[in-house]
Amino acid sequence: MGIGFTSSVSEIKTLLEGLAREYPPEVAAIRLRDIPRVAFQIEFIKRHQPGAKTLCDVGGGISLFPLACAALGLETIVIDNFLDVFHNDALDNKRESLFEAAYKIQDKYGVQRVTRDFIIDGLEFSPGSIDVITTIDSLEHWHHSPKKLFRDVMSSLAPGGLFFISVPNCVNLRKRMTVPFGFGKWSGMDAWYEKERFVGHVREPDVDDLRYMAKDMGMRSWEIFGRNWQGYLNRRQWVRAITPVVDVPLQLFPTLCSDLYLVGYK
């Protein structure tokens, strides 16, 4: 599309819209709604790691973020098991065709797919060979401790390399308000009890959890901050309406935000 990793925010958003519309219609609508979040994440990485050449997205499946990174000129590798990327039951019957279509789009832009149980088998990169490693809204689905994987992440990163984690906050403001009234379960009974394999949220972190992980990984420097993407994407119109009003003030208090980021350097 004639732009690279030094592109402006508006150019990146235009790119994202074009990429989102290449997905099948069932998925394109989801991708289009997610453009502001993906654009923010790309812009953050571009600003803090402008010389990056290689990026590995762990658990990203066929999402828009790694596809856009590849389209912007980064050597982009996605490591996933590529079995349960879609968690939307409405898409179950069409899953195979959707994946095939998404794979063609990834191939078109040069995304490298690696099918692996990364928690068990690790990343298998040469030490110091990757500039940026990301895991975006994936960690909360993992059934085993990421401690070993995160050691592998730090080994794989080049000196000064960036590790970028995004997760939902288990104690955000909405949950603090609704749980006392009996609301707040993430997954329905059917998704957990009736499915042979549960692929929903296993454990959502909070700020203290991210701080613990950063210290355990031995990051040279790191920061934790919050955003409220879940509010903008909420199925309830009134929640989407009030989110722009409360979003910026809440960012001053990451412990209350719906989405948390941990960003650290090797």
C-alpha contacts under 8 A as a table, 3 or more apart, distances in Angstrom:
res1	aa1	res2	aa2	distance
1	M	15	L	7.55
1	M	71	A	7.75
3	I	6	T	7.74
3	I	7	S	6.06
3	I	11	E	7.71
3	I	72	L	6.38
4	G	7	S	5.56
4	G	71	A	7.73
4	G	72	L	4.45
4	G	73	G	5.59
5	F	46	K	6.79
5	F	50	P	7.80
5	F	69	C	7.81
5	F	72	L	5.03
5	F	73	G	6.20
5	F	74	L	7.24
6	T	46	K	7.22
6	T	50	P	7.57
7	S	11	E	5.97
7	S	12	I	6.36
8	S	11	E	5.16
8	S	12	I	6.21
9	V	12	I	5.07
9	V	13	K	6.22
9	V	39	A	7.13
9	V	43	E	6.81
10	S	13	K	5.12
10	S	14	T	6.22
11	E	14	T	5.09
11	E	15	L	6.17
12	I	15	L	4.99
12	I	16	L	6.12
12	I	39	A	6.53
13	K	16	L	4.97
13	K	17	E	6.20
13	K	35	I	6.81
13	K	36	P	7.61
13	K	39	A	6.14
14	T	17	E	5.23
14	T	18	G	6.39
15	L	18	G	5.21
15	L	19	L	6.21
15	L	68	A	7.53
16	L	19	L	5.04
16	L	20	A	5.96
16	L	32	L	7.93
16	L	35	I	6.36
16	L	39	A	7.61
16	L	64	L	7.68
16	L	68	A	6.53
17	E	20	A	5.12
17	E	21	R	6.32
17	E	32	L	6.32
17	E	35	I	7.11
18	G	21	R	5.37
18	G	22	E	6.73
19	L	22	E	5.27
19	L	23	Y	7.28
19	L	64	L	7.62
19	L	67	L	7.93
19	L	68	A	7.34
20	A	23	Y	5.72
20	A	28	A	5.23
20	A	29	A	7.83
20	A	31	R	5.32
20	A	32	L	5.77
20	A	64	L	7.00
21	R	24	P	7.56
21	R	25	P	7.58
21	R	28	A	5.36
21	R	32	L	7.59
22	E	28	A	7.15
22	E	105	I	7.31
23	Y	26	E	7.97
23	Y	27	V	5.96
23	Y	28	A	5.06
23	Y	101	A	7.11
23	Y	102	A	6.41
23	Y	105	I	7.57
24	P	27	V	5.53
24	P	28	A	5.84
24	P	98	L	6.84
24	P	101	A	7.10
24	P	102	A	7.98
25	P	28	A	4.89
25	P	29	A	6.46
26	E	29	A	6.34
26	E	30	I	7.54
26	E	91	L	7.94
27	V	30	I	5.32
27	V	31	R	6.31
28	A	31	R	5.01
28	A	32	L	6.05
29	A	32	L	5.21
29	A	33	R	6.46
30	I	33	R	5.40
30	I	34	D	6.49
31	R	34	D	5.08
31	R	35	I	6.55
31	R	63	S	7.95
31	R	64	L	6.59
32	L	35	I	5.46
33	R	36	P	7.54
33	R	233	L	7.12
34	D	37	R	5.62
34	D	38	V	6.34
34	D	233	L	7.81
35	I	38	V	5.16
35	I	39	A	5.88
36	P	39	A	5.15
36	P	40	F	6.14
37	R	40	F	5.15
37	R	41	Q	6.34
37	R	229	W	6.68
38	V	41	Q	5.13
38	V	42	I	6.21
38	V	64	L	7.38
38	V	65	F	5.77
39	A	42	I	5.21
39	A	43	E	6.02
40	F	43	E	5.17
40	F	44	F	6.08
41	Q	44	F	5.14
41	Q	45	I	6.31
42	I	45	I	5.24
42	I	46	K	5.99
42	I	65	F	7.63
42	I	69	C	7.43
43	E	46	K	4.98
43	E	47	R	6.00
44	F	47	R	5.18
44	F	48	H	6.16
45	I	48	H	5.21
45	I	49	Q	5.55
45	I	50	P	7.38
46	K	49	Q	5.35
46	K	50	P	4.88
46	K	52	A	7.85
47	R	50	P	5.65
49	Q	52	A	5.62
49	Q	132	V	7.90
49	Q	161	G	7.87
49	Q	162	L	7.16
52	A	55	L	7.57
52	A	74	L	7.42
52	A	131	D	5.51
52	A	132	V	6.92
53	K	73	G	7.98
53	K	74	L	5.30
53	K	75	E	6.13
53	K	131	D	6.52
54	T	74	L	5.59
54	T	75	E	4.66
54	T	76	T	6.04
54	T	130	I	5.54
54	T	131	D	5.32
54	T	132	V	6.42
55	L	69	C	7.93
55	L	74	L	6.60
55	L	75	E	6.15
55	L	76	T	4.93
55	L	77	I	6.33
55	L	130	I	6.30
55	L	131	D	6.08
55	L	132	V	4.68
55	L	133	I	5.67
55	L	134	T	7.56
56	C	76	T	5.79
56	C	77	I	4.66
56	C	78	V	5.79
56	C	79	I	7.33
56	C	130	I	7.18
56	C	132	V	6.40
56	C	133	I	4.79
56	C	134	T	6.28
57	D	60	G	5.69
57	D	66	P	6.50
57	D	76	T	7.51
57	D	77	I	6.23
57	D	78	V	4.87
57	D	79	I	6.40
57	D	133	I	5.85
57	D	134	T	4.74
57	D	135	T	5.70
57	D	136	I	7.84
58	V	78	V	5.99
58	V	79	I	5.04
58	V	80	D	6.35
58	V	118	F	7.84
58	V	133	I	7.32
58	V	134	T	6.06
58	V	135	T	4.91
58	V	136	I	7.74
58	V	138	S	7.86
59	G	78	V	7.11
59	G	79	I	5.92
59	G	80	D	4.74
59	G	81	N	7.70
59	G	135	T	6.21
59	G	136	I	7.44
59	G	138	S	5.68
60	G	63	S	5.75
60	G	65	F	7.82
60	G	66	P	7.10
60	G	78	V	6.26
60	G	79	I	7.19
60	G	80	D	6.70
60	G	85	V	7.93
60	G	135	T	6.89
60	G	136	I	6.78
60	G	138	S	7.19
61	G	78	V	6.65
61	G	79	I	7.34
61	G	80	D	5.79
61	G	81	N	7.81
61	G	82	F	5.82
61	G	85	V	5.78
62	I	66	P	7.91
62	I	67	L	7.68
62	I	85	V	7.34
62	I	99	F	7.58
62	I	102	A	6.22
62	I	103	Y	7.31
62	I	106	Q	7.65
63	S	66	P	6.63
63	S	67	L	6.98
64	L	67	L	5.23
64	L	68	A	6.12
65	F	68	A	5.28
65	F	69	C	6.36
66	P	69	C	4.95
66	P	70	A	6.25
66	P	76	T	6.56
66	P	77	I	7.76
66	P	78	V	7.10
66	P	111	V	7.42
67	L	70	A	5.26
67	L	71	A	6.25
67	L	76	T	7.94
67	L	106	Q	6.18
67	L	109	Y	7.04
67	L	111	V	6.49
68	A	71	A	4.90
68	A	72	L	6.11
69	C	72	L	5.09
69	C	73	G	6.63
69	C	74	L	5.65
69	C	75	E	7.95
69	C	76	T	6.60
70	A	73	G	5.24
70	A	74	L	4.99
70	A	75	E	6.08
70	A	76	T	5.32
70	A	109	Y	6.01
70	A	110	G	6.25
70	A	111	V	5.90
71	A	74	L	7.36
71	A	109	Y	5.54
71	A	110	G	7.71
75	E	110	G	7.81
75	E	111	V	7.51
76	T	110	G	7.53
76	T	111	V	5.42
76	T	112	Q	6.19
77	I	111	V	5.97
77	I	112	Q	4.61
77	I	113	R	5.96
77	I	114	V	7.21
78	V	111	V	7.14
78	V	112	Q	6.13
78	V	113	R	5.03
78	V	114	V	6.07
79	I	113	R	6.16
79	I	114	V	4.74
79	I	115	T	5.95
79	I	116	R	6.43
79	I	118	F	7.12
79	I	123	L	7.75
80	D	113	R	7.81
80	D	114	V	6.50
80	D	115	T	5.30
80	D	116	R	5.66
80	D	117	D	6.68
80	D	118	F	6.92
81	N	84	D	7.57
81	N	115	T	4.95
81	N	116	R	5.13
81	N	117	D	5.67
81	N	118	F	7.90
82	F	85	V	6.01
82	F	115	T	6.51
84	D	87	H	6.66
84	D	199	V	6.80
86	F	91	L	7.41
86	F	92	D	7.93
86	F	95	R	7.61
87	H	199	V	6.90
87	H	200	G	7.09
88	N	91	L	5.66
88	N	92	D	7.05
89	D	92	D	5.19
90	A	93	N	7.49
91	L	94	K	5.42
91	L	95	R	5.85
92	D	95	R	5.11
93	N	96	E	7.81
94	K	97	S	5.68
94	K	98	L	6.13
95	R	98	L	5.10
95	R	99	F	6.11
96	E	99	F	5.23
96	E	100	E	6.28
97	S	100	E	5.07
97	S	101	A	6.20
98	L	101	A	5.17
98	L	102	A	6.12
99	F	102	A	4.98
99	F	103	Y	5.98
100	E	103	Y	5.11
100	E	104	K	6.42
101	A	104	K	5.28
101	A	105	I	6.62
102	A	105	I	5.12
102	A	106	Q	6.29
103	Y	106	Q	5.00
103	Y	107	D	6.07
104	K	107	D	5.05
104	K	108	K	6.12
105	I	108	K	5.01
105	I	109	Y	6.62
106	Q	109	Y	5.43
106	Q	110	G	6.11
106	Q	111	V	5.04
106	Q	112	Q	7.75
107	D	110	G	5.03
107	D	111	V	5.82
107	D	112	Q	7.57
108	K	111	V	7.83
116	R	121	D	6.99
117	D	120	I	5.64
117	D	121	D	5.80
117	D	122	G	7.45
118	F	121	D	5.01
118	F	122	G	4.50
118	F	123	L	6.01
118	F	149	L	7.14
119	I	122	G	5.73
119	I	142	W	7.99
119	I	144	H	7.02
119	I	145	S	7.64
119	I	146	P	6.26
119	I	148	K	7.49
119	I	149	L	5.74
120	I	149	L	7.89
121	D	124	E	7.86
122	G	148	K	7.71
122	G	149	L	5.56
122	G	152	D	6.48
123	L	149	L	7.52
123	L	152	D	6.64
123	L	153	V	7.45
123	L	156	S	7.94
124	E	152	D	7.98
125	F	129	S	6.79
125	F	130	I	7.89
125	F	156	S	5.74
126	S	129	S	5.62
126	S	156	S	6.16
127	P	155	S	5.24
127	P	156	S	4.57
127	P	157	L	6.92
127	P	158	A	7.41
128	G	131	D	7.99
128	G	155	S	6.26
128	G	156	S	4.83
128	G	157	L	4.71
128	G	158	A	3.74
128	G	159	P	6.53
129	S	156	S	5.76
129	S	157	L	6.01
129	S	158	A	5.45
130	I	133	I	7.05
130	I	156	S	5.89
130	I	157	L	4.81
130	I	158	A	5.51
130	I	161	G	7.22
131	D	157	L	5.81
131	D	158	A	5.48
131	D	160	G	7.92
131	D	161	G	4.82
131	D	162	L	6.45
132	V	157	L	6.87
132	V	161	G	5.73
132	V	162	L	4.79
132	V	163	F	5.97
132	V	164	F	7.60
133	I	153	V	7.25
133	I	157	L	7.29
133	I	162	L	6.40
133	I	163	F	4.99
133	I	164	F	6.33
134	T	163	F	5.83
134	T	164	F	4.64
134	T	165	I	5.83
135	T	138	S	6.11
135	T	139	L	7.04
135	T	164	F	6.48
135	T	165	I	5.07
135	T	166	S	6.49
136	I	139	L	7.46
136	I	164	F	7.80
136	I	165	I	5.71
136	I	166	S	4.60
136	I	167	V	6.56
137	D	140	E	6.78
137	D	165	I	7.86
137	D	166	S	5.45
137	D	167	V	4.82
137	D	168	P	6.86
138	S	141	H	5.62
138	S	142	W	7.15
138	S	166	S	7.94
138	S	167	V	7.18
139	L	142	W	5.45
139	L	167	V	6.79
139	L	204	E	7.91
140	E	167	V	6.78
140	E	168	P	7.60
140	E	201	H	5.26
140	E	202	V	5.67
140	E	203	R	5.10
140	E	204	E	4.97
140	E	205	P	7.26
141	H	199	V	6.43
141	H	200	G	5.91
141	H	201	H	4.75
141	H	202	V	5.22
141	H	203	R	7.02
142	W	145	S	7.54
142	W	146	P	7.89
142	W	201	H	7.94
142	W	202	V	6.55
142	W	203	R	7.87
143	H	202	V	6.47
145	S	148	K	7.44
146	P	149	L	5.06
146	P	150	F	5.98
147	K	150	F	5.25
147	K	151	R	6.48
148	K	151	R	5.21
148	K	152	D	6.51
149	L	152	D	4.99
149	L	153	V	6.24
150	F	153	V	4.75
150	F	154	M	6.32
150	F	217	M	6.64
151	R	154	M	5.30
151	R	155	S	6.37
151	R	217	M	6.47
152	D	155	S	5.06
152	D	156	S	6.07
153	V	156	S	5.12
153	V	157	L	6.22
153	V	163	F	7.88
154	M	157	L	5.36
154	M	217	M	7.17
154	M	266	K	6.47
155	S	158	A	7.95
157	L	160	G	7.77
157	L	161	G	5.20
157	L	162	L	7.28
157	L	266	K	6.82
158	A	161	G	4.92
158	A	266	K	7.39
159	P	266	K	5.80
160	G	265	Y	5.60
160	G	266	K	5.02
161	G	265	Y	5.51
161	G	266	K	5.42
162	L	263	V	7.07
162	L	264	G	5.83
162	L	265	Y	4.74
162	L	266	K	6.68
163	F	262	L	7.97
163	F	263	V	5.71
163	F	264	G	5.30
163	F	265	Y	6.21
163	F	266	K	7.86
164	F	261	Y	7.25
164	F	262	L	6.08
164	F	263	V	4.66
164	F	264	G	6.76
165	I	261	Y	5.52
165	I	262	L	5.09
165	I	263	V	6.28
166	S	259	D	7.01
166	S	260	L	5.73
166	S	261	Y	4.58
166	S	262	L	6.63
167	V	204	E	7.11
167	V	205	P	7.05
167	V	259	D	5.83
167	V	260	L	5.35
167	V	261	Y	6.54
168	P	204	E	6.13
168	P	205	P	7.09
168	P	258	S	5.86
168	P	259	D	4.55
168	P	260	L	5.99
169	N	172	N	5.45
169	N	204	E	6.15
169	N	205	P	5.87
169	N	206	D	5.22
169	N	207	V	7.72
169	N	255	T	7.60
169	N	256	L	7.84
169	N	257	C	6.80
169	N	258	S	5.29
169	N	259	D	5.47
169	N	260	L	5.95
170	C	175	K	7.66
170	C	203	R	7.99
170	C	204	E	4.99
170	C	205	P	5.73
170	C	206	D	5.68
171	V	175	K	5.99
171	V	176	R	6.30
171	V	206	D	6.55
171	V	255	T	7.18
171	V	256	L	6.83
172	N	175	K	5.53
172	N	176	R	6.39
172	N	255	T	6.43
172	N	256	L	4.30
172	N	257	C	5.22
172	N	258	S	5.20
173	L	176	R	5.12
173	L	177	M	6.32
173	L	256	L	4.72
173	L	257	C	6.53
173	L	258	S	7.33
174	R	177	M	5.18
174	R	178	T	6.10
174	R	258	S	7.86
175	K	178	T	5.13
175	K	179	V	5.54
175	K	184	G	5.92
176	R	179	V	5.94
176	R	180	P	7.28
177	M	180	P	6.63
177	M	181	F	7.76
178	T	181	F	5.40
178	T	182	G	6.68
178	T	183	F	5.22
178	T	184	G	6.05
179	V	182	G	5.03
179	V	183	F	4.86
179	V	184	G	5.29
180	P	183	F	7.37
185	K	188	G	7.19
186	W	201	H	7.31
187	S	191	A	6.33
187	S	192	W	6.92
187	S	200	G	6.65
187	S	201	H	7.51
188	G	191	A	5.45
188	G	192	W	6.70
189	M	192	W	5.33
189	M	193	Y	5.66
189	M	194	E	7.50
190	D	193	Y	5.31
190	D	194	E	4.98
190	D	195	K	6.95
191	A	194	E	6.16
191	A	195	K	5.84
191	A	198	F	6.76
191	A	200	G	7.65
192	W	195	K	6.00
192	W	197	R	7.90
192	W	198	F	5.46
192	W	200	G	7.63
193	Y	196	E	7.92
195	K	198	F	6.13
201	H	204	E	6.81
205	P	208	D	7.90
205	P	209	D	5.56
205	P	210	L	6.81
206	D	209	D	5.28
206	D	210	L	6.47
206	D	255	T	7.03
206	D	260	L	7.64
207	V	210	L	5.19
207	V	211	R	6.18
207	V	224	I	7.30
207	V	254	P	7.39
207	V	255	T	5.98
207	V	260	L	7.40
208	D	211	R	5.02
208	D	212	Y	6.15
209	D	212	Y	5.07
209	D	213	M	6.31
210	L	213	M	5.09
210	L	214	A	6.17
210	L	224	I	7.59
210	L	262	L	6.49
211	R	214	A	5.16
211	R	215	K	6.33
211	R	224	I	7.67
212	Y	215	K	5.34
212	Y	216	D	6.13
213	M	216	D	5.00
213	M	217	M	6.02
214	A	217	M	5.24
214	A	218	G	6.45
214	A	219	M	6.00
214	A	222	W	7.08
214	A	262	L	7.82
214	A	264	G	7.36
215	K	218	G	5.25
215	K	219	M	6.59
218	G	266	K	7.84
219	M	222	W	6.55
219	M	264	G	5.94
219	M	265	Y	5.62
219	M	266	K	5.29
220	R	264	G	7.19
220	R	265	Y	5.52
220	R	266	K	5.33
221	S	264	G	5.61
221	S	265	Y	5.58
221	S	266	K	7.58
222	W	262	L	7.10
222	W	263	V	5.50
222	W	264	G	3.92
222	W	265	Y	6.35
223	E	262	L	5.90
223	E	263	V	5.51
223	E	264	G	6.45
224	I	254	P	7.67
224	I	260	L	7.08
224	I	261	Y	5.49
224	I	262	L	4.64
224	I	263	V	6.52
225	F	251	Q	7.29
225	F	254	P	5.49
225	F	260	L	5.94
225	F	261	Y	5.37
225	F	262	L	6.89
226	G	250	L	7.96
226	G	251	Q	5.47
226	G	253	F	7.44
226	G	254	P	4.41
226	G	255	T	7.50
226	G	257	C	5.35
226	G	258	S	7.28
226	G	259	D	5.60
226	G	260	L	4.55
226	G	261	Y	6.09
227	R	247	D	7.13
227	R	250	L	7.84
227	R	251	Q	5.94
227	R	254	P	7.44
227	R	257	C	5.70
227	R	258	S	6.44
227	R	259	D	5.14
227	R	260	L	6.44
228	N	231	G	5.66
228	N	232	Y	7.11
228	N	243	T	7.59
228	N	247	D	6.02
228	N	251	Q	7.95
228	N	257	C	5.59
228	N	258	S	4.86
228	N	259	D	5.51
229	W	232	Y	5.22
229	W	233	L	6.34
229	W	258	S	6.91
229	W	259	D	6.54
230	Q	233	L	5.09
230	Q	234	N	5.84
230	Q	258	S	6.05
230	Q	259	D	7.10
231	G	234	N	5.11
231	G	239	V	6.12
231	G	240	R	5.62
231	G	243	T	5.54
231	G	258	S	7.41
232	Y	239	V	7.52
232	Y	240	R	4.87
232	Y	241	A	8.00
232	Y	243	T	6.14
232	Y	244	P	7.77
233	L	240	R	6.76
234	N	237	Q	7.32
234	N	239	V	6.41
234	N	240	R	6.00
235	R	239	V	7.92
235	R	240	R	7.78
236	R	239	V	5.46
236	R	240	R	6.56
237	Q	240	R	5.13
237	Q	241	A	6.13
238	W	241	A	4.90
238	W	242	I	6.35
239	V	242	I	5.44
239	V	243	T	6.11
240	R	243	T	5.32
240	R	244	P	7.66
241	A	244	P	6.88
242	I	245	V	5.37
242	I	246	V	6.59
243	T	246	V	5.33
243	T	247	D	5.56
244	P	247	D	5.26
244	P	248	V	7.42
245	V	248	V	7.22
246	V	249	P	5.64
246	V	250	L	6.03
247	D	250	L	5.28
247	D	251	Q	6.36
248	V	251	Q	5.19
248	V	252	L	7.30
249	P	252	L	5.70
249	P	253	F	7.64
250	L	253	F	5.28
250	L	254	P	6.86
250	L	256	L	6.54
250	L	257	C	6.08
251	Q	254	P	5.62
251	Q	257	C	6.58
253	F	256	L	5.77
253	F	257	C	6.96
254	P	257	C	5.10
254	P	260	L	6.93
257	C	260	L	6.87
